[in-house]
Amino acid sequence: MLGLFHSHGGEVFMQDNAPCHKIKNYLQQKQIKILKWPGNCPDLNRMENCWQKIKYLLKQKKTPNLDTLKNQLKKVWCQEVRLDYF
């Protein structure tokens, strides 16, 4: 995770503060800033809303098998979910 975070120019880490995500101590040890964010609050988490949109768009497509589903998911994410949505 740390390598990926830094490779994308990460300065502040955003997490949903869900109790099952126990990485807070790790991030503090690595001196990574954490975005202050209310825990378990999907209506404030943009990705939760984005997943709802992706599910809606995927339901409109034919996905008879896992490979087709993976390809459709990539297309939806890269072509149909526009950056201005966020």
PDB file of N, CA, C and O in Angstrom:
ATOM      1  N   MET A   1       0.818  -1.184   0.000  1.00  0.00           N
ATOM      2  CA  MET A   1       0.000   0.000   0.000  1.00  0.00           C
ATOM      3  C   MET A   1       0.861   1.245   0.000  1.00  0.00           C
ATOM      4  O   MET A   1       0.571   2.201  -0.720  1.00  0.00           O
ATOM      5  N   LEU A   2       1.903   1.246   0.790  1.00  0.00           N
ATOM      6  CA  LEU A   2       2.729   2.434   0.934  1.00  0.00           C
ATOM      7  C   LEU A   2       3.389   2.825  -0.386  1.00  0.00           C
ATOM      8  O   LEU A   2       3.426   4.004  -0.737  1.00  0.00           O
ATOM      9  N   GLY A   3       3.908   1.846  -1.112  1.00  0.00           N
ATOM     10  CA  GLY A   3       4.536   2.133  -2.404  1.00  0.00           C
ATOM     11  C   GLY A   3       3.551   2.714  -3.403  1.00  0.00           C
ATOM     12  O   GLY A   3       3.875   3.659  -4.121  1.00  0.00           O
ATOM     13  N   LEU A   4       2.353   2.155  -3.452  1.00  0.00           N
ATOM     14  CA  LEU A   4       1.318   2.653  -4.355  1.00  0.00           C
ATOM     15  C   LEU A   4       0.896   4.066  -3.968  1.00  0.00           C
ATOM     16  O   LEU A   4       0.698   4.919  -4.834  1.00  0.00           O
ATOM     17  N   PHE A   5       0.761   4.308  -2.686  1.00  0.00           N
ATOM     18  CA  PHE A   5       0.373   5.628  -2.181  1.00  0.00           C
ATOM     19  C   PHE A   5       1.380   6.686  -2.636  1.00  0.00           C
ATOM     20  O   PHE A   5       0.998   7.732  -3.159  1.00  0.00           O
ATOM     21  N   HIS A   6       2.661   6.405  -2.431  1.00  0.00           N
ATOM     22  CA  HIS A   6       3.697   7.373  -2.794  1.00  0.00           C
ATOM     23  C   HIS A   6       3.879   7.487  -4.308  1.00  0.00           C
ATOM     24  O   HIS A   6       4.202   8.564  -4.809  1.00  0.00           O
ATOM     25  N   SER A   7       3.678   6.395  -5.037  1.00  0.00           N
ATOM     26  CA  SER A   7       3.858   6.449  -6.493  1.00  0.00           C
ATOM     27  C   SER A   7       2.816   7.337  -7.167  1.00  0.00           C
ATOM     28  O   SER A   7       3.029   7.810  -8.284  1.00  0.00           O
ATOM     29  N   HIS A   8       1.711   7.560  -6.503  1.00  0.00           N
ATOM     30  CA  HIS A   8       0.667   8.438  -7.041  1.00  0.00           C
ATOM     31  C   HIS A   8       0.736   9.835  -6.433  1.00  0.00           C
ATOM     32  O   HIS A   8      -0.209  10.615  -6.554  1.00  0.00           O
ATOM     33  N   GLY A   9       1.843  10.150  -5.785  1.00  0.00           N
ATOM     34  CA  GLY A   9       2.025  11.480  -5.224  1.00  0.00           C
ATOM     35  C   GLY A   9       1.171  11.742  -4.004  1.00  0.00           C
ATOM     36  O   GLY A   9       0.818  12.888  -3.727  1.00  0.00           O
ATOM     37  N   GLY A  10       0.832  10.687  -3.268  1.00  0.00           N
ATOM     38  CA  GLY A  10      -0.039  10.826  -2.113  1.00  0.00           C
ATOM     39  C   GLY A  10       0.575  11.663  -1.012  1.00  0.00           C
ATOM     40  O   GLY A  10       1.739  11.485  -0.652  1.00  0.00           O
ATOM     41  N   GLU A  11      -0.210  12.567  -0.486  1.00  0.00           N
ATOM     42  CA  GLU A  11       0.218  13.383   0.652  1.00  0.00           C
ATOM     43  C   GLU A  11      -0.690  13.164   1.849  1.00  0.00           C
ATOM     44  O   GLU A  11      -0.240  13.197   2.995  1.00  0.00           O
ATOM     45  N   VAL A  12      -1.969  12.939   1.580  1.00  0.00           N
ATOM     46  CA  VAL A  12      -2.947  12.731   2.643  1.00  0.00           C
ATOM     47  C   VAL A  12      -3.729  11.474   2.301  1.00  0.00           C
ATOM     48  O   VAL A  12      -4.229  11.328   1.186  1.00  0.00           O
ATOM     49  N   PHE A  13      -3.832  10.572   3.260  1.00  0.00           N
ATOM     50  CA  PHE A  13      -4.535   9.305   3.056  1.00  0.00           C
ATOM     51  C   PHE A  13      -5.983   9.448   3.504  1.00  0.00           C
ATOM     52  O   PHE A  13      -6.255   9.964   4.588  1.00  0.00           O
ATOM     53  N   MET A  14      -6.911   8.991   2.670  1.00  0.00           N
ATOM     54  CA  MET A  14      -8.325   9.037   3.021  1.00  0.00           C
ATOM     55  C   MET A  14      -8.818   7.626   3.271  1.00  0.00           C
ATOM     56  O   MET A  14      -8.621   6.736   2.445  1.00  0.00           O
ATOM     57  N   GLN A  15      -9.452   7.427   4.399  1.00  0.00           N
ATOM     58  CA  GLN A  15     -10.070   6.143   4.706  1.00  0.00           C
ATOM     59  C   GLN A  15     -11.436   6.417   5.310  1.00  0.00           C
ATOM     60  O   GLN A  15     -11.732   7.547   5.701  1.00  0.00           O
ATOM     61  N   ASP A  16     -12.259   5.398   5.387  1.00  0.00           N
ATOM     62  CA  ASP A  16     -13.621   5.619   5.889  1.00  0.00           C
ATOM     63  C   ASP A  16     -13.736   5.437   7.403  1.00  0.00           C
ATOM     64  O   ASP A  16     -14.830   5.533   7.958  1.00  0.00           O
ATOM     65  N   ASN A  17     -12.614   5.175   8.067  1.00  0.00           N
ATOM     66  CA  ASN A  17     -12.586   5.008   9.516  1.00  0.00           C
ATOM     67  C   ASN A  17     -13.479   3.885  10.023  1.00  0.00           C
ATOM     68  O   ASN A  17     -13.883   3.894  11.186  1.00  0.00           O
ATOM     69  N   ALA A  18     -13.784   2.940   9.185  1.00  0.00           N
ATOM     70  CA  ALA A  18     -14.573   1.792   9.618  1.00  0.00           C
ATOM     71  C   ALA A  18     -13.764   1.009  10.653  1.00  0.00           C
ATOM     72  O   ALA A  18     -12.547   0.878  10.518  1.00  0.00           O
ATOM     73  N   PRO A  19     -14.428   0.491  11.680  1.00  0.00           N
ATOM     74  CA  PRO A  19     -13.709  -0.236  12.734  1.00  0.00           C
ATOM     75  C   PRO A  19     -12.907  -1.430  12.224  1.00  0.00           C
ATOM     76  O   PRO A  19     -11.924  -1.828  12.849  1.00  0.00           O
ATOM     77  N   CYS A  20     -13.319  -2.001  11.095  1.00  0.00           N
ATOM     78  CA  CYS A  20     -12.598  -3.176  10.583  1.00  0.00           C
ATOM     79  C   CYS A  20     -11.265  -2.790   9.934  1.00  0.00           C
ATOM     80  O   CYS A  20     -10.421  -3.657   9.706  1.00  0.00           O
ATOM     81  N   HIS A  21     -11.065  -1.514   9.636  1.00  0.00           N
ATOM     82  CA  HIS A  21      -9.815  -1.052   9.027  1.00  0.00           C
ATOM     83  C   HIS A  21      -8.881  -0.576  10.136  1.00  0.00           C
ATOM     84  O   HIS A  21      -8.997   0.549  10.620  1.00  0.00           O
ATOM     85  N   LYS A  22      -7.970  -1.434  10.523  1.00  0.00           N
ATOM     86  CA  LYS A  22      -7.107  -1.139  11.673  1.00  0.00           C
ATOM     87  C   LYS A  22      -5.704  -0.768  11.199  1.00  0.00           C
ATOM     88  O   LYS A  22      -4.726  -1.425  11.555  1.00  0.00           O
ATOM     89  N   ILE A  23      -5.616   0.282  10.398  1.00  0.00           N
ATOM     90  CA  ILE A  23      -4.313   0.691   9.887  1.00  0.00           C
ATOM     91  C   ILE A  23      -3.883   2.046  10.441  1.00  0.00           C
ATOM     92  O   ILE A  23      -2.842   2.573  10.048  1.00  0.00           O
ATOM     93  N   LYS A  24      -4.669   2.609  11.341  1.00  0.00           N
ATOM     94  CA  LYS A  24      -4.376   3.944  11.853  1.00  0.00           C
ATOM     95  C   LYS A  24      -2.979   4.010  12.479  1.00  0.00           C
ATOM     96  O   LYS A  24      -2.217   4.934  12.197  1.00  0.00           O
ATOM     97  N   ASN A  25      -2.646   3.044  13.319  1.00  0.00           N
ATOM     98  CA  ASN A  25      -1.321   3.027  13.964  1.00  0.00           C
ATOM     99  C   ASN A  25      -0.209   2.904  12.936  1.00  0.00           C
ATOM    100  O   ASN A  25       0.824   3.563  13.054  1.00  0.00           O
ATOM    101  N   TYR A  26      -0.412   2.065  11.930  1.00  0.00           N
ATOM    102  CA  TYR A  26       0.581   1.884  10.876  1.00  0.00           C
ATOM    103  C   TYR A  26       0.830   3.199  10.145  1.00  0.00           C
ATOM    104  O   TYR A  26       1.978   3.576   9.907  1.00  0.00           O
ATOM    105  N   LEU A  27      -0.253   3.896   9.790  1.00  0.00           N
ATOM    106  CA  LEU A  27      -0.113   5.159   9.073  1.00  0.00           C
ATOM    107  C   LEU A  27       0.585   6.203   9.939  1.00  0.00           C
ATOM    108  O   LEU A  27       1.379   6.995   9.431  1.00  0.00           O
ATOM    109  N   GLN A  28       0.300   6.213  11.233  1.00  0.00           N
ATOM    110  CA  GLN A  28       0.970   7.148  12.135  1.00  0.00           C
ATOM    111  C   GLN A  28       2.460   6.836  12.243  1.00  0.00           C
ATOM    112  O   GLN A  28       3.285   7.750  12.272  1.00  0.00           O
ATOM    113  N   GLN A  29       2.808   5.554  12.302  1.00  0.00           N
ATOM    114  CA  GLN A  29       4.221   5.161  12.367  1.00  0.00           C
ATOM    115  C   GLN A  29       4.979   5.602  11.120  1.00  0.00           C
ATOM    116  O   GLN A  29       6.151   5.972  11.193  1.00  0.00           O
ATOM    117  N   LYS A  30       4.304   5.559   9.983  1.00  0.00           N
ATOM    118  CA  LYS A  30       4.928   5.946   8.706  1.00  0.00           C
ATOM    119  C   LYS A  30       4.810   7.446   8.444  1.00  0.00           C
ATOM    120  O   LYS A  30       5.208   7.932   7.386  1.00  0.00           O
ATOM    121  N   GLN A  31       4.263   8.171   9.411  1.00  0.00           N
ATOM    122  CA  GLN A  31       4.091   9.630   9.351  1.00  0.00           C
ATOM    123  C   GLN A  31       3.301  10.066   8.114  1.00  0.00           C
ATOM    124  O   GLN A  31       3.667  11.015   7.420  1.00  0.00           O
ATOM    125  N   ILE A  32       2.211   9.345   7.865  1.00  0.00           N
ATOM    126  CA  ILE A  32       1.321   9.681   6.758  1.00  0.00           C
ATOM    127  C   ILE A  32       0.129  10.425   7.339  1.00  0.00           C
ATOM    128  O   ILE A  32      -0.513   9.960   8.281  1.00  0.00           O
ATOM    129  N   LYS A  33      -0.157  11.582   6.767  1.00  0.00           N
ATOM    130  CA  LYS A  33      -1.297  12.372   7.218  1.00  0.00           C
ATOM    131  C   LYS A  33      -2.593  11.665   6.834  1.00  0.00           C
ATOM    132  O   LYS A  33      -2.719  11.132   5.732  1.00  0.00           O
ATOM    133  N   ILE A  34      -3.551  11.667   7.753  1.00  0.00           N
ATOM    134  CA  ILE A  34      -4.844  11.036   7.510  1.00  0.00           C
ATOM    135  C   ILE A  34      -5.901  12.128   7.437  1.00  0.00           C
ATOM    136  O   ILE A  34      -5.969  12.994   8.309  1.00  0.00           O
ATOM    137  N   LEU A  35      -6.710  12.084   6.411  1.00  0.00           N
ATOM    138  CA  LEU A  35      -7.803  13.031   6.265  1.00  0.00           C
ATOM    139  C   LEU A  35      -8.828  12.790   7.359  1.00  0.00           C
ATOM    140  O   LEU A  35      -9.274  11.658   7.548  1.00  0.00           O
ATOM    141  N   LYS A  36      -9.205  13.823   8.074  1.00  0.00           N
ATOM    142  CA  LYS A  36     -10.230  13.675   9.106  1.00  0.00           C
ATOM    143  C   LYS A  36     -11.560  13.423   8.410  1.00  0.00           C
ATOM    144  O   LYS A  36     -11.982  14.187   7.542  1.00  0.00           O
ATOM    145  N   TRP A  37     -12.205  12.346   8.805  1.00  0.00           N
ATOM    146  CA  TRP A  37     -13.376  11.882   8.080  1.00  0.00           C
ATOM    147  C   TRP A  37     -14.286  11.130   9.046  1.00  0.00           C
ATOM    148  O   TRP A  37     -13.794  10.308   9.820  1.00  0.00           O
ATOM    149  N   PRO A  38     -15.577  11.378   9.030  1.00  0.00           N
ATOM    150  CA  PRO A  38     -16.462  10.627   9.922  1.00  0.00           C
ATOM    151  C   PRO A  38     -16.517   9.151   9.534  1.00  0.00           C
ATOM    152  O   PRO A  38     -16.548   8.807   8.353  1.00  0.00           O
ATOM    153  N   GLY A  39     -16.529   8.304  10.528  1.00  0.00           N
ATOM    154  CA  GLY A  39     -16.542   6.863  10.274  1.00  0.00           C
ATOM    155  C   GLY A  39     -17.900   6.362   9.811  1.00  0.00           C
ATOM    156  O   GLY A  39     -18.942   6.845  10.254  1.00  0.00           O
ATOM    157  N   ASN A  40     -17.870   5.387   8.915  1.00  0.00           N
ATOM    158  CA  ASN A  40     -19.090   4.705   8.456  1.00  0.00           C
ATOM    159  C   ASN A  40     -20.156   5.684   7.967  1.00  0.00           C
ATOM    160  O   ASN A  40     -21.311   5.609   8.387  1.00  0.00           O
ATOM    161  N   CYS A  41     -19.777   6.578   7.102  1.00  0.00           N
ATOM    162  CA  CYS A  41     -20.704   7.604   6.629  1.00  0.00           C
ATOM    163  C   CYS A  41     -20.739   7.566   5.100  1.00  0.00           C
ATOM    164  O   CYS A  41     -20.126   8.422   4.460  1.00  0.00           O
ATOM    165  N   PRO A  42     -21.440   6.596   4.493  1.00  0.00           N
ATOM    166  CA  PRO A  42     -21.391   6.425   3.047  1.00  0.00           C
ATOM    167  C   PRO A  42     -21.910   7.619   2.254  1.00  0.00           C
ATOM    168  O   PRO A  42     -21.478   7.826   1.120  1.00  0.00           O
ATOM    169  N   ASP A  43     -22.817   8.402   2.810  1.00  0.00           N
ATOM    170  CA  ASP A  43     -23.332   9.524   2.041  1.00  0.00           C
ATOM    171  C   ASP A  43     -22.292  10.630   1.887  1.00  0.00           C
ATOM    172  O   ASP A  43     -22.439  11.492   1.021  1.00  0.00           O
ATOM    173  N   LEU A  44     -21.246  10.621   2.710  1.00  0.00           N
ATOM    174  CA  LEU A  44     -20.172  11.587   2.562  1.00  0.00           C
ATOM    175  C   LEU A  44     -18.988  11.019   1.795  1.00  0.00           C
ATOM    176  O   LEU A  44     -18.116  11.766   1.351  1.00  0.00           O
ATOM    177  N   ASN A  45     -18.955   9.723   1.640  1.00  0.00           N
ATOM    178  CA  ASN A  45     -17.860   9.067   0.950  1.00  0.00           C
ATOM    179  C   ASN A  45     -18.199   8.982  -0.536  1.00  0.00           C
ATOM    180  O   ASN A  45     -19.114   8.260  -0.931  1.00  0.00           O
ATOM    181  N   ARG A  46     -17.464   9.713  -1.345  1.00  0.00           N
ATOM    182  CA  ARG A  46     -17.750   9.770  -2.788  1.00  0.00           C
ATOM    183  C   ARG A  46     -17.675   8.411  -3.460  1.00  0.00           C
ATOM    184  O   ARG A  46     -18.433   8.133  -4.389  1.00  0.00           O
ATOM    185  N   MET A  47     -16.765   7.560  -2.995  1.00  0.00           N
ATOM    186  CA  MET A  47     -16.634   6.247  -3.630  1.00  0.00           C
ATOM    187  C   MET A  47     -17.852   5.367  -3.368  1.00  0.00           C
ATOM    188  O   MET A  47     -18.231   4.575  -4.232  1.00  0.00           O
ATOM    189  N   GLU A  48     -18.473   5.488  -2.193  1.00  0.00           N
ATOM    190  CA  GLU A  48     -19.681   4.701  -1.928  1.00  0.00           C
ATOM    191  C   GLU A  48     -20.762   5.063  -2.947  1.00  0.00           C
ATOM    192  O   GLU A  48     -21.430   4.184  -3.491  1.00  0.00           O
ATOM    193  N   ASN A  49     -20.927   6.352  -3.197  1.00  0.00           N
ATOM    194  CA  ASN A  49     -21.920   6.781  -4.177  1.00  0.00           C
ATOM    195  C   ASN A  49     -21.522   6.368  -5.591  1.00  0.00           C
ATOM    196  O   ASN A  49     -22.376   6.029  -6.411  1.00  0.00           O
ATOM    197  N   CYS A  50     -20.231   6.400  -5.867  1.00  0.00           N
ATOM    198  CA  CYS A  50     -19.749   5.991  -7.185  1.00  0.00           C
ATOM    199  C   CYS A  50     -20.020   4.511  -7.432  1.00  0.00           C
ATOM    200  O   CYS A  50     -20.401   4.127  -8.537  1.00  0.00           O
ATOM    201  N   TRP A  51     -19.824   3.673  -6.404  1.00  0.00           N
ATOM    202  CA  TRP A  51     -20.103   2.234  -6.567  1.00  0.00           C
ATOM    203  C   TRP A  51     -21.575   2.003  -6.884  1.00  0.00           C
ATOM    204  O   TRP A  51     -21.905   1.100  -7.652  1.00  0.00           O
ATOM    205  N   GLN A  52     -22.455   2.798  -6.308  1.00  0.00           N
ATOM    206  CA  GLN A  52     -23.879   2.675  -6.622  1.00  0.00           C
ATOM    207  C   GLN A  52     -24.120   2.984  -8.099  1.00  0.00           C
ATOM    208  O   GLN A  52     -24.884   2.289  -8.767  1.00  0.00           O
ATOM    209  N   LYS A  53     -23.471   4.018  -8.597  1.00  0.00           N
ATOM    210  CA  LYS A  53     -23.605   4.380 -10.012  1.00  0.00           C
ATOM    211  C   LYS A  53     -23.052   3.264 -10.904  1.00  0.00           C
ATOM    212  O   LYS A  53     -23.669   2.905 -11.907  1.00  0.00           O
ATOM    213  N   ILE A  54     -21.895   2.722 -10.539  1.00  0.00           N
ATOM    214  CA  ILE A  54     -21.294   1.644 -11.329  1.00  0.00           C
ATOM    215  C   ILE A  54     -22.209   0.423 -11.351  1.00  0.00           C
ATOM    216  O   ILE A  54     -22.412  -0.177 -12.407  1.00  0.00           O
ATOM    217  N   LYS A  55     -22.759   0.052 -10.206  1.00  0.00           N
ATOM    218  CA  LYS A  55     -23.688  -1.087 -10.154  1.00  0.00           C
ATOM    219  C   LYS A  55     -24.884  -0.849 -11.062  1.00  0.00           C
ATOM    220  O   LYS A  55     -25.312  -1.748 -11.785  1.00  0.00           O
ATOM    221  N   TYR A  56     -25.420   0.361 -11.022  1.00  0.00           N
ATOM    222  CA  TYR A  56     -26.569   0.697 -11.871  1.00  0.00           C
ATOM    223  C   TYR A  56     -26.202   0.558 -13.351  1.00  0.00           C
ATOM    224  O   TYR A  56     -26.965  -0.025 -14.121  1.00  0.00           O
ATOM    225  N   LEU A  57     -25.053   1.082 -13.753  1.00  0.00           N
ATOM    226  CA  LEU A  57     -24.631   1.013 -15.151  1.00  0.00           C
ATOM    227  C   LEU A  57     -24.346  -0.423 -15.578  1.00  0.00           C
ATOM    228  O   LEU A  57     -24.651  -0.804 -16.708  1.00  0.00           O
ATOM    229  N   LEU A  58     -23.766  -1.222 -14.688  1.00  0.00           N
ATOM    230  CA  LEU A  58     -23.464  -2.619 -15.030  1.00  0.00           C
ATOM    231  C   LEU A  58     -24.730  -3.457 -15.186  1.00  0.00           C
ATOM    232  O   LEU A  58     -24.766  -4.379 -16.001  1.00  0.00           O
ATOM    233  N   LYS A  59     -25.765  -3.145 -14.414  1.00  0.00           N
ATOM    234  CA  LYS A  59     -27.017  -3.894 -14.523  1.00  0.00           C
ATOM    235  C   LYS A  59     -27.660  -3.716 -15.890  1.00  0.00           C
ATOM    236  O   LYS A  59     -28.464  -4.549 -16.307  1.00  0.00           O
ATOM    237  N   GLN A  60     -27.321  -2.654 -16.583  1.00  0.00           N
ATOM    238  CA  GLN A  60     -27.886  -2.393 -17.909  1.00  0.00           C
ATOM    239  C   GLN A  60     -27.133  -3.114 -19.019  1.00  0.00           C
ATOM    240  O   GLN A  60     -27.537  -3.048 -20.180  1.00  0.00           O
ATOM    241  N   LYS A  61     -26.056  -3.794 -18.686  1.00  0.00           N
ATOM    242  CA  LYS A  61     -25.229  -4.475 -19.685  1.00  0.00           C
ATOM    243  C   LYS A  61     -25.346  -5.992 -19.527  1.00  0.00           C
ATOM    244  O   LYS A  61     -25.668  -6.498 -18.452  1.00  0.00           O
ATOM    245  N   LYS A  62     -25.082  -6.690 -20.604  1.00  0.00           N
ATOM    246  CA  LYS A  62     -25.091  -8.150 -20.565  1.00  0.00           C
ATOM    247  C   LYS A  62     -23.749  -8.629 -20.030  1.00  0.00           C
ATOM    248  O   LYS A  62     -22.697  -8.310 -20.584  1.00  0.00           O
ATOM    249  N   THR A  63     -23.798  -9.392 -18.958  1.00  0.00           N
ATOM    250  CA  THR A  63     -22.571  -9.927 -18.356  1.00  0.00           C
ATOM    251  C   THR A  63     -22.777 -11.412 -18.066  1.00  0.00           C
ATOM    252  O   THR A  63     -23.015 -11.792 -16.920  1.00  0.00           O
ATOM    253  N   PRO A  64     -22.687 -12.253 -19.100  1.00  0.00           N
ATOM    254  CA  PRO A  64     -22.965 -13.682 -18.926  1.00  0.00           C
ATOM    255  C   PRO A  64     -21.896 -14.450 -18.162  1.00  0.00           C
ATOM    256  O   PRO A  64     -22.154 -15.555 -17.683  1.00  0.00           O
ATOM    257  N   ASN A  65     -20.688 -13.877 -18.041  1.00  0.00           N
ATOM    258  CA  ASN A  65     -19.633 -14.599 -17.328  1.00  0.00           C
ATOM    259  C   ASN A  65     -18.689 -13.602 -16.655  1.00  0.00           C
ATOM    260  O   ASN A  65     -18.796 -12.392 -16.857  1.00  0.00           O
ATOM    261  N   LEU A  66     -17.777 -14.124 -15.864  1.00  0.00           N
ATOM    262  CA  LEU A  66     -16.888 -13.281 -15.071  1.00  0.00           C
ATOM    263  C   LEU A  66     -15.967 -12.434 -15.943  1.00  0.00           C
ATOM    264  O   LEU A  66     -15.740 -11.264 -15.637  1.00  0.00           O
ATOM    265  N   ASP A  67     -15.436 -13.000 -17.021  1.00  0.00           N
ATOM    266  CA  ASP A  67     -14.541 -12.232 -17.894  1.00  0.00           C
ATOM    267  C   ASP A  67     -15.270 -11.042 -18.523  1.00  0.00           C
ATOM    268  O   ASP A  67     -14.719  -9.944 -18.605  1.00  0.00           O
ATOM    269  N   THR A  68     -16.497 -11.264 -18.962  1.00  0.00           N
ATOM    270  CA  THR A  68     -17.284 -10.180 -19.540  1.00  0.00           C
ATOM    271  C   THR A  68     -17.578  -9.121 -18.482  1.00  0.00           C
ATOM    272  O   THR A  68     -17.510  -7.924 -18.760  1.00  0.00           O
ATOM    273  N   LEU A  69     -17.903  -9.561 -17.276  1.00  0.00           N
ATOM    274  CA  LEU A  69     -18.158  -8.622 -16.188  1.00  0.00           C
ATOM    275  C   LEU A  69     -16.928  -7.757 -15.909  1.00  0.00           C
ATOM    276  O   LEU A  69     -17.048  -6.543 -15.739  1.00  0.00           O
ATOM    277  N   LYS A  70     -15.752  -8.375 -15.861  1.00  0.00           N
ATOM    278  CA  LYS A  70     -14.517  -7.620 -15.629  1.00  0.00           C
ATOM    279  C   LYS A  70     -14.296  -6.584 -16.729  1.00  0.00           C
ATOM    280  O   LYS A  70     -13.945  -5.439 -16.444  1.00  0.00           O
ATOM    281  N   ASN A  71     -14.502  -6.982 -17.982  1.00  0.00           N
ATOM    282  CA  ASN A  71     -14.319  -6.052 -19.098  1.00  0.00           C
ATOM    283  C   ASN A  71     -15.332  -4.917 -19.049  1.00  0.00           C
ATOM    284  O   ASN A  71     -14.988  -3.760 -19.291  1.00  0.00           O
ATOM    285  N   GLN A  72     -16.586  -5.249 -18.736  1.00  0.00           N
ATOM    286  CA  GLN A  72     -17.615  -4.214 -18.639  1.00  0.00           C
ATOM    287  C   GLN A  72     -17.304  -3.247 -17.492  1.00  0.00           C
ATOM    288  O   GLN A  72     -17.502  -2.039 -17.624  1.00  0.00           O
ATOM    289  N   LEU A  73     -16.823  -3.778 -16.383  1.00  0.00           N
ATOM    290  CA  LEU A  73     -16.475  -2.930 -15.244  1.00  0.00           C
ATOM    291  C   LEU A  73     -15.372  -1.945 -15.624  1.00  0.00           C
ATOM    292  O   LEU A  73     -15.446  -0.764 -15.284  1.00  0.00           O
ATOM    293  N   LYS A  74     -14.349  -2.430 -16.328  1.00  0.00           N
ATOM    294  CA  LYS A  74     -13.270  -1.544 -16.778  1.00  0.00           C
ATOM    295  C   LYS A  74     -13.798  -0.454 -17.699  1.00  0.00           C
ATOM    296  O   LYS A  74     -13.412   0.708 -17.578  1.00  0.00           O
ATOM    297  N   LYS A  75     -14.680  -0.828 -18.617  1.00  0.00           N
ATOM    298  CA  LYS A  75     -15.240   0.157 -19.541  1.00  0.00           C
ATOM    299  C   LYS A  75     -16.078   1.198 -18.801  1.00  0.00           C
ATOM    300  O   LYS A  75     -15.968   2.396 -19.064  1.00  0.00           O
ATOM    301  N   VAL A  76     -16.910   0.735 -17.879  1.00  0.00           N
ATOM    302  CA  VAL A  76     -17.747   1.667 -17.117  1.00  0.00           C
ATOM    303  C   VAL A  76     -16.859   2.624 -16.332  1.00  0.00           C
ATOM    304  O   VAL A  76     -17.072   3.836 -16.356  1.00  0.00           O
ATOM    305  N   TRP A  77     -15.858   2.077 -15.632  1.00  0.00           N
ATOM    306  CA  TRP A  77     -14.997   2.910 -14.794  1.00  0.00           C
ATOM    307  C   TRP A  77     -14.201   3.914 -15.639  1.00  0.00           C
ATOM    308  O   TRP A  77     -14.077   5.079 -15.262  1.00  0.00           O
ATOM    309  N   CYS A  78     -13.669   3.470 -16.765  1.00  0.00           N
ATOM    310  CA  CYS A  78     -12.783   4.327 -17.562  1.00  0.00           C
ATOM    311  C   CYS A  78     -13.524   5.245 -18.530  1.00  0.00           C
ATOM    312  O   CYS A  78     -13.010   6.307 -18.882  1.00  0.00           O
ATOM    313  N   GLN A  79     -14.724   4.853 -18.966  1.00  0.00           N
ATOM    314  CA  GLN A  79     -15.383   5.615 -20.016  1.00  0.00           C
ATOM    315  C   GLN A  79     -16.696   6.259 -19.596  1.00  0.00           C
ATOM    316  O   GLN A  79     -17.059   7.309 -20.126  1.00  0.00           O
ATOM    317  N   GLU A  80     -17.412   5.657 -18.660  1.00  0.00           N
ATOM    318  CA  GLU A  80     -18.745   6.160 -18.345  1.00  0.00           C
ATOM    319  C   GLU A  80     -18.819   6.940 -17.037  1.00  0.00           C
ATOM    320  O   GLU A  80     -19.715   7.767 -16.865  1.00  0.00           O
ATOM    321  N   VAL A  81     -17.906   6.695 -16.128  1.00  0.00           N
ATOM    322  CA  VAL A  81     -17.873   7.472 -14.891  1.00  0.00           C
ATOM    323  C   VAL A  81     -16.875   8.601 -15.138  1.00  0.00           C
ATOM    324  O   VAL A  81     -15.661   8.413 -15.063  1.00  0.00           O
ATOM    325  N   ARG A  82     -17.414   9.752 -15.429  1.00  0.00           N
ATOM    326  CA  ARG A  82     -16.582  10.908 -15.770  1.00  0.00           C
ATOM    327  C   ARG A  82     -15.991  11.547 -14.519  1.00  0.00           C
ATOM    328  O   ARG A  82     -16.570  11.460 -13.436  1.00  0.00           O
ATOM    329  N   LEU A  83     -14.855  12.178 -14.671  1.00  0.00           N
ATOM    330  CA  LEU A  83     -14.193  12.822 -13.544  1.00  0.00           C
ATOM    331  C   LEU A  83     -15.049  13.910 -12.933  1.00  0.00           C
ATOM    332  O   LEU A  83     -14.994  14.136 -11.724  1.00  0.00           O
ATOM    333  N   ASP A  84     -15.838  14.586 -13.747  1.00  0.00           N
ATOM    334  CA  ASP A  84     -16.680  15.654 -13.208  1.00  0.00           C
ATOM    335  C   ASP A  84     -17.819  15.097 -12.347  1.00  0.00           C
ATOM    336  O   ASP A  84     -18.484  15.865 -11.651  1.00  0.00           O
ATOM    337  N   TYR A  85     -18.060  13.780 -12.376  1.00  0.00           N
ATOM    338  CA  TYR A  85     -19.039  13.167 -11.489  1.00  0.00           C
ATOM    339  C   TYR A  85     -18.662  13.381 -10.026  1.00  0.00           C
ATOM    340  O   TYR A  85     -19.521  13.555  -9.161  1.00  0.00           O
ATOM    341  N   PHE A  86     -17.344  13.362  -9.772  1.00  0.00           N
ATOM    342  CA  PHE A  86     -16.862  13.513  -8.401  1.00  0.00           C
ATOM    343  C   PHE A  86     -16.877  14.962  -7.980  1.00  0.00           C
ATOM    344  O   PHE A  86     -16.503  15.280  -6.851  1.00  0.00           O
TER     345      PHE A  86
END
